[in-house]
Amino acid sequence: MAVFPSKRFRSADPANNSFASRYRAMMAKRPFLLFGLPFMSVIVAGSFVLTPATAIRYEKHDRKVRQMTRDEELGVGKKGRKVDIKEEYYRLAAKDLDSWEQKRVKRLAGENDGIL
């Protein structure tokens, strides 16, 4: 039985000396350097490139939505007015809280009113 040599036959054809054929041969020897490393570097470079874009997005959102102070919260409504705790206390104390009656809210036509 004949033993085959470990060397591959490479013809003198110029097509075998092309970039693609050399790349395929080197890829068989070092797959990480020729495929994995460029892939990983594109991923890392992409994260560095996309970081400022993401920061711009969140800055825009922060400009649009910001935390309001207590005074701004009270003035948001159409009837916004300055509120003083003592004034509210005395206003509430002046009302007669013991004599009140419960009134039903009028329902729309066809709406279930909850009465059995």
Secondary structure, 3 states (H helix, E strand, C coil): CCCCCCCCCCCCCHHHHCHHHHHHHHHHHCHHHHHHHHHHHHHHHHHHHHHHHHHHHHHHHHHHCCCCCHHHHHCCCCCCCCCCHHHHHHHHHHCCCCCCCCCCCCCCCCCCCCCC
